[in-house]
Structures are given as structure tokens and as C-alpha cells.
Amino acid sequence: MKKPVSNEKHQQRMSKVKQQIDKKIAQADKEQGVSVLLTGNGKGKSSSAFGMLARSLGYGHNCAVVQFIKGDWECGEELFFSQLTNVSYHAMGAGFTWETQNQDADKAAAEKAWTLAASLLADPNIHFLILDELTYMFNHGWLDLEKVTQAILERPVSMNLVVTGRGAPDGLMAVCDTVSEVKDVKHAFRNGIKAQRGIEF
């Protein structure tokens, strides 16, 4: 067992840490929105995005959501956030490809969702935007990566953007300011536990 340090030594260490952190905070002086990409095979990408939506709403910001896969079925985030006056909420997808089994319809839904997303990305009145499950559109070849990344780079300077989805392409990771990969360690579904309201949807 590691021997505990004295209060005096702990205070000295924390004082040095505080100086280093304060210096980094002082150096981060750019006033602009950020783009966040949440990818990886683990659960929690969309959940994290909607947590940031709640934070942004806490400051009274105008927000928007475009969901590229979720279709007509009920999900808790839409039930809650779509009721709020300063959230423009759009569940545009046709559903998962193994459910729709119609490639042409899926591609058309992706293009329609992107047309809306592109208009929101260009809107200076929106402070926070989620493009939920966007990455799947590239994996299936339904959207042009260069066109999307250019729109991300050209969005209003004050706009915060969160993009979610597995298998994010390198080009998308390159243009986003913050990239986090959610790792899959365990999942209840593999033990036969049904998807839970409020957890998975």
C-alpha cells in the first residue's frame, strides 16, 4: 500500500499543477465554436451529444438536431428535446439499413437529411448543432465526404457542432477540433438483456 503524503507535500504538488493548468487556460484565448466528433464502437456517443445539447440549452442557446438514421420509432431524446422552443429537431432517417432493406430509399433519406443539415450549418443564428449518426452516410457511400467537411469548415465561427457515429473517416477526423473514440468493453445486449427505455432509446 502506497504511503500517504503529508498535507504540506500535497499542497505543494497541487500548487504546481494549478500553475500549469492556469498557464494552459491563459494560452487558450481563441473565441470560436468547436467541432466535436464522437466515434468508436462503444455505447454513449449520441448520449454524450445530447448531454452537451442540455448544457447549451442551459445557457439559452438556439440549438438544432439532425438524426441521419433514427426513423419513426419512439426515442426519449426526441420526446424531450423536440418540445423545447429553442430546439429545431429533425429525425430524418429511414431507419437502420437492415430494417429498411431499400438502398435507394436510404440514400434518398440521407440526401434529404444532408440538404437540411447543410442549411443549418450555414445558419448564424444556431449556436449548437448535432449531426447524429452522420458517419454511417460515408460508410455506405451516400454522402460526399469532401462536400460535408467543407461545410463543417465554413460554418459560422461561433457555432458549436457535434457529429456522432461509428467508423468516422480520416477526412472527418482531420477537420474536427476534438475527436473522442468510445471503446466497447461490455454490452448488456450480448447477455440477452433487452434494450431499455431511457438508456438505449
C-alpha positions as CSV (number, residue, x, y, z in Angstrom):
1,M,0.0,0.0,0.0
2,K,1.3,3.4,-1.0
3,K,2.3,5.6,1.9
4,P,0.1,8.8,2.0
5,V,1.8,12.1,1.5
6,S,1.6,14.9,4.1
7,N,-0.8,17.7,3.6
8,E,2.1,20.1,3.1
9,K,3.6,18.0,0.2
10,H,0.1,17.5,-1.3
11,Q,-0.5,21.3,-1.2
12,Q,2.9,21.9,-2.9
13,R,2.1,19.4,-5.7
14,M,-1.3,20.8,-6.3
15,S,0.0,24.3,-6.4
16,K,2.4,23.3,-9.2
17,V,-0.4,21.5,-11.1
18,K,-2.6,24.6,-10.7
19,Q,0.1,26.8,-12.1
20,Q,0.5,24.6,-15.2
21,I,-3.3,24.4,-15.7
22,D,-3.7,28.1,-15.3
23,K,-1.0,28.7,-17.9
24,K,-2.7,26.5,-20.4
25,I,-6.1,28.2,-19.8
26,A,-4.5,31.6,-20.3
27,Q,-2.9,30.4,-23.6
28,A,-6.3,29.2,-24.9
29,D,-7.6,32.6,-25.9
30,K,-9.4,32.0,-29.2
31,E,-13.1,32.9,-29.2
32,Q,-14.8,30.5,-31.6
33,G,-17.1,27.5,-31.7
34,V,-15.7,24.0,-31.7
35,S,-16.4,20.8,-33.7
36,V,-16.6,17.6,-31.7
37,L,-16.6,14.1,-33.3
38,L,-17.7,11.2,-31.2
39,T,-16.9,7.8,-32.8
40,G,-16.0,4.2,-31.9
41,N,-17.9,1.0,-31.3
42,G,-18.9,1.7,-27.7
43,K,-22.3,2.9,-26.4
44,G,-22.6,6.6,-25.4
45,K,-21.8,8.7,-28.5
46,S,-25.3,10.1,-29.0
47,S,-25.9,10.2,-25.2
48,S,-22.9,12.4,-24.8
49,A,-24.0,14.7,-27.7
50,F,-27.4,15.1,-26.1
51,G,-25.8,15.9,-22.8
52,M,-24.0,18.8,-24.5
53,L,-27.3,19.9,-26.0
54,A,-28.7,20.1,-22.5
55,R,-25.7,22.2,-21.4
56,S,-26.1,24.5,-24.3
57,L,-29.8,24.9,-23.6
58,G,-28.9,25.8,-20.0
59,Y,-27.3,29.0,-21.4
60,G,-30.4,29.8,-23.6
61,H,-28.7,29.0,-26.9
62,N,-30.5,28.3,-30.1
63,C,-29.9,24.6,-31.0
64,A,-30.7,22.1,-33.7
65,V,-30.5,18.3,-34.2
66,V,-30.5,16.3,-37.4
67,Q,-30.6,12.5,-36.9
68,F,-29.5,10.6,-40.0
69,I,-30.7,7.1,-39.1
70,K,-33.4,7.2,-36.5
71,G,-36.7,6.8,-38.2
72,D,-40.3,6.8,-37.0
73,W,-39.9,4.8,-33.8
74,E,-40.1,6.5,-30.4
75,C,-36.9,7.7,-28.7
76,G,-36.6,9.6,-25.4
77,E,-34.3,12.4,-26.7
78,E,-36.8,13.3,-29.4
79,L,-39.7,13.1,-27.0
80,F,-38.0,15.6,-24.6
81,F,-35.9,18.0,-26.8
82,S,-38.4,18.4,-29.6
83,Q,-40.9,20.0,-27.1
84,L,-38.5,22.9,-26.4
85,T,-38.9,26.2,-28.2
86,N,-35.3,26.8,-28.9
87,V,-34.5,23.4,-30.4
88,S,-35.1,22.6,-34.1
89,Y,-35.4,18.8,-34.0
90,H,-35.3,16.7,-37.2
91,A,-35.4,12.8,-37.2
92,M,-34.8,12.4,-40.9
93,G,-33.5,8.8,-41.3
94,A,-35.5,5.9,-42.8
95,G,-34.2,3.6,-40.1
96,F,-31.4,1.1,-40.0
97,T,-30.5,-0.5,-43.3
98,W,-31.2,-4.0,-42.1
99,E,-34.7,-2.9,-41.3
100,T,-35.5,-0.8,-44.4
101,Q,-33.7,-3.2,-46.9
102,N,-34.1,-0.5,-49.6
103,Q,-30.9,1.1,-50.6
104,D,-32.5,3.7,-52.9
105,A,-34.8,4.9,-50.1
106,D,-32.0,5.0,-47.6
107,K,-29.8,7.1,-50.0
108,A,-32.7,9.5,-50.7
109,A,-33.3,9.9,-47.0
110,A,-29.6,10.6,-46.4
111,E,-29.5,13.3,-49.2
112,K,-32.7,14.9,-47.8
113,A,-31.2,15.0,-44.3
114,W,-28.0,16.5,-45.6
115,T,-29.8,19.2,-47.5
116,L,-31.4,20.3,-44.2
117,A,-28.1,19.8,-42.2
118,A,-26.2,22.0,-44.7
119,S,-28.7,24.8,-44.3
120,L,-28.4,24.6,-40.5
121,L,-24.6,24.5,-40.7
122,A,-24.8,27.8,-42.6
123,D,-27.2,29.5,-40.2
124,P,-25.5,32.1,-38.0
125,N,-28.5,32.1,-35.5
126,I,-27.7,28.5,-34.4
127,H,-25.2,28.2,-31.6
128,F,-25.2,24.4,-31.2
129,L,-25.9,21.7,-33.8
130,I,-25.9,17.9,-33.6
131,L,-25.5,15.7,-36.7
132,D,-26.3,12.4,-35.1
133,E,-25.1,9.2,-36.8
134,L,-23.7,11.2,-39.8
135,T,-20.7,8.8,-40.2
136,Y,-22.8,6.0,-41.5
137,M,-23.7,8.0,-44.5
138,F,-20.0,7.9,-45.6
139,N,-19.6,4.2,-44.7
140,H,-22.5,3.4,-47.2
141,G,-21.3,5.9,-49.8
142,W,-24.5,8.0,-49.6
143,L,-22.8,11.4,-49.0
144,D,-19.7,13.0,-50.4
145,L,-17.1,13.4,-47.7
146,E,-15.4,16.5,-49.2
147,K,-18.7,18.4,-49.5
148,V,-19.6,17.7,-45.9
149,T,-16.2,18.5,-44.4
150,Q,-16.1,21.8,-46.4
151,A,-19.5,22.8,-45.0
152,I,-18.2,22.0,-41.5
153,L,-15.1,24.2,-42.0
154,E,-17.2,27.0,-43.4
155,R,-19.9,27.1,-40.7
156,P,-20.3,30.3,-38.7
157,V,-17.4,30.9,-36.4
158,S,-19.5,30.9,-33.2
159,M,-21.3,27.6,-33.9
160,N,-20.6,24.5,-31.8
161,L,-21.0,21.2,-33.7
162,V,-21.2,17.6,-32.5
163,V,-21.0,14.7,-35.0
164,T,-21.6,11.1,-33.9
165,G,-21.3,7.7,-35.4
166,R,-19.1,4.6,-35.8
167,G,-16.2,4.3,-38.2
168,A,-15.6,8.0,-38.8
169,P,-13.4,8.5,-41.9
170,D,-10.0,10.1,-41.6
171,G,-11.1,13.2,-43.5
172,L,-13.8,13.9,-41.0
173,M,-11.5,13.4,-38.0
174,A,-9.0,15.8,-39.7
175,V,-11.4,18.7,-39.8
176,C,-12.9,18.3,-36.3
177,D,-11.3,20.1,-33.3
178,T,-12.0,17.4,-30.7
179,V,-12.2,13.7,-31.5
180,S,-13.1,11.1,-29.0
181,E,-13.4,7.3,-29.6
182,V,-15.8,5.4,-27.4
183,K,-14.5,1.9,-26.7
184,D,-16.7,-1.2,-26.5
185,V,-15.8,-3.2,-23.4
186,K,-19.1,-4.9,-22.5
187,H,-22.7,-4.5,-23.5
188,A,-25.8,-5.9,-21.8
189,F,-27.4,-6.8,-25.2
190,R,-24.8,-9.6,-25.7
191,N,-26.0,-11.2,-22.4
192,G,-29.6,-11.2,-23.7
193,I,-30.8,-8.1,-21.9
194,K,-33.4,-6.1,-23.8
195,A,-32.8,-2.5,-24.9
196,Q,-34.0,-0.2,-22.1
197,R,-36.1,2.9,-22.4
198,G,-34.1,5.9,-21.2
199,I,-30.8,4.0,-21.8
200,E,-30.7,2.9,-25.5
201,F,-33.7,4.9,-26.8
